[in-house]
Amino acid sequence: MSQNNKVFDGLGRVMNEAAGVADGLRREVETAVKSQGQRIVADMDLVKRADFDALRELVQVQSEEIDQLRKDIDALKSTRKAK
């Protein structure tokens, strides 16, 4: 009976070590894929979301200012024609 226990203990240790190796391999592959993905994104020269949002807000403000300036110009033109 003690021989069976030793076999099962040994088998249990081997299985635990195999699980540890598999987990380590999984983490290593995960890290490699993540770093490769980050490298690809960096090479694409993408804009950060915060920069995009700031630029979009600036464009909206300038668009409103341009619309107001166009209205002012049209108003000035109409007053010149009236004279």
N, CA, C and O of each residue as an XYZ file, in Angstrom:
332
protein
N       0.807     -1.191      0.000
C       0.000      0.000      0.000
C       0.857      1.265      0.000
O       0.524      2.246     -0.665
N       1.972      1.238      0.755
C       2.822      2.421      0.791
C       3.500      2.651     -0.562
O       3.834      3.787     -0.899
N       3.704      1.599     -1.326
C       4.281      1.739     -2.671
C       3.314      2.522     -3.564
O       3.742      3.373     -4.344
N       2.010      2.236     -3.450
C       0.991      2.964     -4.229
C       0.961      4.433     -3.841
O       0.827      5.303     -4.702
N       1.085      4.713     -2.549
C       1.091      6.100     -2.086
C       2.282      6.856     -2.649
O       2.148      8.015     -3.045
N       3.445      6.219     -2.692
C       4.631      6.869     -3.242
C       4.449      7.158     -4.729
O       4.850      8.213     -5.220
N       3.851      6.227     -5.427
C       3.603      6.430     -6.863
C       2.648      7.600     -7.065
O       2.893      8.475     -7.894
N       1.555      7.608     -6.297
C       0.591      8.695     -6.436
C       1.188     10.034     -6.004
O       0.904     11.057     -6.627
N       2.004     10.051     -4.957
C       2.683     11.276     -4.531
C       3.599     11.785     -5.643
O       3.605     12.972     -5.968
N       4.367     10.868     -6.213
C       5.265     11.247     -7.313
C       4.493     11.759     -8.513
O       4.879     12.752     -9.131
N       3.404     11.083     -8.843
C       2.567     11.512     -9.963
C       1.956     12.882     -9.680
O       1.871     13.722    -10.576
N       1.536     13.107     -8.455
C       0.971     14.407     -8.068
C       1.992     15.518     -8.195
O       1.677     16.603     -8.683
N       3.233     15.249     -7.752
C       4.294     16.254     -7.878
C       4.578     16.581     -9.341
O       4.744     17.746     -9.702
N       4.634     15.551    -10.176
C       4.894     15.761    -11.606
C       3.776     16.587    -12.236
O       4.039     17.475    -13.047
N       2.547     16.301    -11.869
C       1.414     17.049    -12.420
C       1.440     18.510    -11.952
O       1.146     19.416    -12.732
N       1.786     18.733    -10.699
C       1.895     20.107    -10.195
C       2.993     20.871    -10.915
O       2.809     22.031    -11.285
N       4.126     20.229    -11.113
C       5.224     20.885    -11.834
C       4.832     21.178    -13.270
O       5.157     22.242    -13.796
N       4.133     20.242    -13.915
C       3.683     20.453    -15.295
C       2.706     21.623    -15.367
O       2.754     22.422    -16.302
N       1.819     21.720    -14.378
C       0.872     22.831    -14.347
C       1.613     24.155    -14.163
O       1.253     25.158    -14.779
N       2.630     24.162    -13.331
C       3.428     25.375    -13.128
C       4.153     25.786    -14.387
O       4.197     26.968    -14.729
N       4.721     24.816    -15.078
C       5.419     25.100    -16.337
C       4.438     25.640    -17.374
O       4.745     26.600    -18.081
N       3.260     25.026    -17.467
C       2.250     25.477    -18.425
C       1.799     26.898    -18.102
O       1.608     27.705    -19.011
N       1.629     27.211    -16.832
C       1.229     28.563    -16.435
C       2.318     29.568    -16.760
O       2.032     30.667    -17.236
N       3.564     29.200    -16.505
C       4.680     30.077    -16.845
C       4.770     30.319    -18.339
O       5.022     31.441    -18.778
N       4.567     29.278    -19.113
C       4.592     29.408    -20.569
C       3.461     30.303    -21.044
O       3.647     31.129    -21.938
N       2.285     30.137    -20.442
C       1.143     30.983    -20.810
C       1.449     32.455    -20.555
O       1.176     33.310    -21.397
N       2.018     32.741    -19.385
C       2.364     34.130    -19.051
C       3.416     34.683    -20.001
O       3.340     35.844    -20.405
N       4.388     33.866    -20.358
C       5.442     34.322    -21.257
C       4.888     34.621    -22.648
O       5.246     35.630    -23.255
N       4.020     33.752    -23.150
C       3.403     33.990    -24.463
C       2.524     35.229    -24.408
O       2.528     36.038    -25.337
N       1.777     35.382    -23.332
C       0.910     36.546    -23.162
C       1.724     37.841    -23.181
O       1.335     38.816    -23.823
N       2.840     37.843    -22.484
C       3.713     39.016    -22.447
C       4.290     39.315    -23.824
O       4.350     40.474    -24.234
N       4.710     38.286    -24.533
C       5.287     38.477    -25.870
C       4.248     39.036    -26.838
O       4.546     39.943    -27.616
N       3.042     38.501    -26.792
C       1.983     38.985    -27.686
C       1.619     40.429    -27.349
O       1.419     41.249    -28.246
N       1.535     40.735    -26.067
C       1.199     42.096    -25.645
C       2.258     43.097    -26.094
O       1.922     44.167    -26.601
N       3.529     42.760    -25.911
C       4.595     43.688    -26.316
C       4.642     43.838    -27.831
O       4.918     44.929    -28.332
N       4.380     42.774    -28.562
C       4.352     42.865    -30.026
C       3.192     43.748    -30.466
O       3.339     44.557    -31.382
N       2.045     43.597    -29.824
C       0.899     44.450    -30.139
C       1.185     45.912    -29.852
O       0.818     46.785    -30.638
N       1.839     46.183    -28.729
C       2.198     47.572    -28.398
C       3.175     48.137    -29.414
O       3.091     49.311    -29.773
N       4.098     47.311    -29.877
C       5.065     47.750    -30.884
C       4.355     48.089    -32.201
O       4.680     49.084    -32.849
N       3.396     47.265    -32.585
C       2.653     47.516    -33.824
C       1.867     48.816    -33.722
O       1.865     49.623    -34.651
N       1.198     49.016    -32.584
C       0.419     50.244    -32.390
C       1.342     51.460    -32.395
O       0.994     52.493    -32.968
N       2.497     51.356    -31.774
C       3.447     52.482    -31.752
C       3.944     52.804    -33.155
O       4.145     53.971    -33.490
N       4.143     51.786    -33.969
C       4.601     52.014    -35.344
C       3.528     52.636    -36.220
O       3.839     53.242    -37.245
N       2.267     52.492    -35.828
C       1.167     53.030    -36.627
C       1.011     54.540    -36.452
O       0.268     55.171    -37.205
N       1.697     55.126    -35.476
C       1.666     56.567    -35.244
C       0.227     57.058    -35.000
O      -0.215     58.030    -35.612
N      -0.484     56.383    -34.112
C      -1.870     56.725    -33.800
C      -1.937     57.907    -32.839
O      -0.994     58.177    -32.094
N      -3.054     58.596    -32.871
C      -3.288     59.743    -31.996
C      -3.912     59.243    -30.702
O      -4.765     58.356    -30.722
N      -3.490     59.810    -29.578
C      -4.082     59.449    -28.290
C      -5.481     60.042    -28.195
O      -5.759     61.101    -28.758
N      -6.353     59.351    -27.478
C      -7.757     59.764    -27.365
C      -7.876     61.165    -26.774
O      -8.688     61.963    -27.244
N      -7.084     61.475    -25.756
C      -7.160     62.799    -25.118
C      -6.783     63.893    -26.116
O      -7.413     64.950    -26.140
N      -5.767     63.648    -26.936
C      -5.363     64.631    -27.948
C      -6.458     64.815    -28.992
O      -6.739     65.936    -29.416
N      -7.079     63.698    -29.406
C      -8.163     63.768    -30.379
C      -9.332     64.563    -29.828
O      -9.885     65.410    -30.529
N      -9.721     64.304    -28.578
C     -10.851     65.011    -27.967
C     -10.560     66.503    -27.838
O     -11.439     67.331    -28.077
N      -9.334     66.848    -27.462
C      -8.953     68.261    -27.331
C      -9.014     68.957    -28.685
O      -9.505     70.081    -28.782
N      -8.522     68.303    -29.719
C      -8.544     68.894    -31.058
C      -9.975     69.030    -31.562
O     -10.320     70.037    -32.181
N     -10.810     68.026    -31.304
C     -12.212     68.088    -31.730
C     -12.917     69.267    -31.066
O     -13.680     69.979    -31.719
N     -12.668     69.477    -29.782
C     -13.283     70.603    -29.076
C     -12.812     71.933    -29.661
O     -13.606     72.858    -29.833
N     -11.523     72.024    -29.965
C     -10.972     73.240    -30.568
C     -11.615     73.514    -31.920
O     -11.957     74.657    -32.224
N     -11.781     72.485    -32.724
C     -12.397     72.642    -34.048
C     -13.847     73.098    -33.903
O     -14.305     73.939    -34.677
N     -14.574     72.561    -32.929
C     -15.965     72.971    -32.719
C     -16.046     74.449    -32.353
O     -16.894     75.179    -32.867
N     -15.160     74.882    -31.464
C     -15.147     76.291    -31.052
C     -14.818     77.179    -32.254
O     -15.470     78.201    -32.470
N     -13.822     76.796    -33.023
C     -13.443     77.595    -34.192
C     -14.543     77.601    -35.239
O     -14.755     78.612    -35.907
N     -15.244     76.487    -35.391
C     -16.352     76.429    -36.340
C     -17.458     77.397    -35.940
O     -18.040     78.068    -36.792
N     -17.746     77.469    -34.645
C     -18.745     78.417    -34.165
C     -18.293     79.852    -34.399
O     -19.097     80.703    -34.777
N     -17.010     80.123    -34.175
C     -16.475     81.465    -34.408
C     -16.544     81.826    -35.888
O     -16.878     82.960    -36.230
N     -16.237     80.890    -36.759
C     -16.300     81.139    -38.205
C     -17.737     81.419    -38.624
O     -17.985     82.332    -39.411
N     -18.688     80.640    -38.103
C     -20.094     80.887    -38.428
C     -20.514     82.284    -37.993
O     -21.212     82.982    -38.728
N     -20.088     82.696    -36.790
C     -20.436     84.035    -36.308
C     -19.788     85.115    -37.173
O     -20.424     86.124    -37.478
N     -18.546     84.916    -37.566
C     -17.869     85.889    -38.437
C     -18.560     85.990    -39.797
O     -18.671     87.082    -40.355
N     -19.019     84.875    -40.328
C     -19.749     84.906    -41.605
C     -21.044     85.706    -41.462
O     -21.403     86.479    -42.350
N     -21.739     85.520    -40.347
C     -22.963     86.284    -40.112
C     -22.656     87.772    -40.001
O     -23.390     88.606    -40.531
N     -21.560     88.102    -39.307
C     -21.158     89.510    -39.175
C     -20.823     90.107    -40.534
O     -21.198     91.242    -40.825
N     -20.125     89.354    -41.358
C     -19.761     89.844    -42.704
C     -21.016     90.046    -43.545
O     -21.146     91.058    -44.235
N     -21.941     89.087    -43.491
C     -23.196     89.227    -44.243
C     -23.981     90.443    -43.765
O     -24.585     91.155    -44.567
N     -23.966     90.675    -42.459
C     -24.676     91.843    -41.917
C     -24.020     93.125    -42.395
O     -24.720     94.073    -42.749
N     -22.702     93.179    -42.416
C     -21.990     94.363    -42.910
C     -22.253     94.589    -44.393
O     -22.428     95.730    -44.820
N     -22.284     93.533    -45.176
C     -22.567     93.642    -46.605
C     -23.963     94.175    -46.833
O     -24.175     95.019    -47.704
N     -24.914     93.692    -46.064
C     -26.295     94.133    -46.258
C     -26.468     95.598    -45.845
O     -27.266     96.315    -46.450
N     -25.725     96.056    -44.816
C     -25.836     97.472    -44.431
C     -25.154     98.355    -45.457
O     -25.591     99.486    -45.668
N     -24.085     97.874    -46.111
C     -23.420     98.654    -47.167
C     -24.313     98.787    -48.381
O     -24.341     99.841    -49.016
N     -25.039     97.741    -48.712
C     -25.931     97.770    -49.865
C     -27.118     98.708    -49.601
O     -27.627     99.349    -50.521
N     -27.545     98.780    -48.356
C     -28.682     99.619    -47.996
C     -28.332    101.097    -48.122
O     -29.227    101.918    -48.325
N     -27.082    101.452    -48.009
C     -26.675    102.869    -48.074
C     -26.614    103.294    -49.475
O     -26.291    104.449    -49.756
